[in-house]
Amino acid sequence: MDNESQDLSQASNEGIKKECSFFDLLYGVIANPTETLRHIVDTKPVLAAVLLYVVVSLVSGIANIPLRLNRFNQLPLDLSSLNGFNMHAAIFVFIIIGVLIAVFFSLLGFLAFGGICHLFGRLFKGDGKFSGLISGFGFASFPGMLATPLILISLILGESGYILNSLSSLAFAIWVVILEAIAIRENYQFSTGRAVATLISSFLVLCLAAFIIVMVLVLGVTALFFGALASR
């Protein structure tokens, strides 16, 4: 009888959890991250998580546009010779395109990092799905959106605002990393130590892969440059 009561109670709790809305999950990531991320990696709302990550990246990039324009205005450039050419409009368009490109590559890095974490998670004897990890990582990025007001405030503060922006960015980045570690732990159902080891190992591998790609591109461009000179 007790077992039946426990089963009914568990089924009731699961029913309640399944009724969580998207905004309930966002609030839960802030107020009760462990339980919420455990629920997320179990239910695997992959599409919502990926879209959330893209929105967070886009909002963060757009919020930083005034800072980039402000820095451009402070450059000692003489634009008087460019009559009839709206340099500021061109710079604004260039920054918008840069933000969109950055969001695209950020998404690729997000998926690649998730894949590497999944490999290490399985290597460390974890039992979890890639879809669960990506879902957890997507919702773990939500605090990045909360940094947006501080970015705008830092613009108002002027020079001291850059310091505030740097410190707040660091604080929110640490917050996101902690949430990612929780997501790894809950998805693969192992210890916090293994979750941290998975996170650090994956980060190092991703950095190494990025370094190799950059070096290959640099060597390729250099070879093409000297090849073109030699052919003259």
C-alpha positions, 0 to 999 in steps of 0.5 A, spaced: 500 500 500 505 504 501 509 503 495 502 504 491 502 511 495 509 513 493 507 511 486 501 515 485 505 521 489 511 520 484 506 520 478 502 526 481 509 530 481 511 528 474 504 531 472 505 537 475 513 538 472 510 536 465 505 542 466 511 547 467 511 553 462 517 555 458 517 561 463 516 557 469 523 553 467 526 560 466 524 562 473 526 555 475 533 556 472 534 562 477 530 560 483 531 553 483 537 551 478 538 543 480 531 541 480 529 545 474 535 543 470 534 536 472 527 536 469 529 539 463 535 534 462 529 529 463 524 532 458 529 534 453 526 541 450 531 541 445 528 546 440 526 551 446 533 551 449 536 552 442 532 558 440 533 561 447 540 560 446 540 564 440 535 569 443 540 570 448 546 571 444 542 576 439 540 580 445 547 580 448 550 582 441 545 588 440 545 590 447 553 591 445 552 595 439 552 602 442 558 600 446 561 599 439 559 605 436 561 609 442 568 606 441 568 608 434 566 615 435 572 616 440 577 614 434 581 619 432 579 619 425 578 624 420 572 623 415 572 630 412 574 627 406 568 622 405 563 627 402 557 624 401 558 618 404 555 616 411 560 612 415 556 612 421 551 608 417 556 604 414 559 602 421 552 600 424 550 596 418 557 592 419 556 591 426 549 588 425 552 583 420 558 582 425 553 580 430 549 576 426 555 572 424 557 572 431 551 569 433 551 563 427 558 561 429 556 562 437 551 557 435 556 552 432 560 553 438 555 551 442 553 545 439 560 543 438 562 544 445 555 540 447 558 534 443 565 534 446 562 534 453 557 528 451 563 524 449 567 526 455 560 525 459 560 518 456 567 517 457 567 518 465 561 513 465 555 517 465 548 515 463 545 521 459 543 523 452 546 529 448 539 532 447 538 532 454 545 536 455 543 541 449 537 542 453 540 543 459 546 548 456 540 552 452 537 554 459 543 555 462 545 560 458 539 564 460 542 569 465 546 572 460 540 575 458 539 578 465 546 582 464 543 586 458 541 592 463 548 592 466 550 593 459 546 599 457 547 602 464 555 601 463 554 606 456 551 611 460 556 611 466 562 612 460 569 610 461 567 607 468 562 603 465 567 599 461 569 596 468 562 595 470 561 591 463 567 587 464 566 585 471 558 584 470 560 580 464 565 575 468 560 574 474 554 572 469 559 568 465 561 564 472 554 563 473 552 560 466 558 555 467 556 553 474 549 552 471 552 548 465 556 544 471 549 542 474 546 540 467 552 536 466 551 532 473 544 532 472 544 529 465 549 524 466 547 522 473 554 522 476 558 526 481 559 534 481 567 532 481 566 528 474 561 534 472 567 539 473 572 535 470 567 534 464 566 541 463 574 543 463 576 537 459 571 539 454 573 547 454 580 545 453 579 540 447 575 546 444 580 551 445 585 546 442 581 545 436 580 552 435 587 554 435 589 548 430 583 551 425 586 558 426 593 556 425 591 552 419 587 558 416 593 562 417 598 557 414 593 557 408 593 564 407 600 565 408 602 560 403 597 563 398 600 570 399 607 567 398 605 563 392 602 569 389 608 573 390 613 567 387 608 567 381 610 574 379 
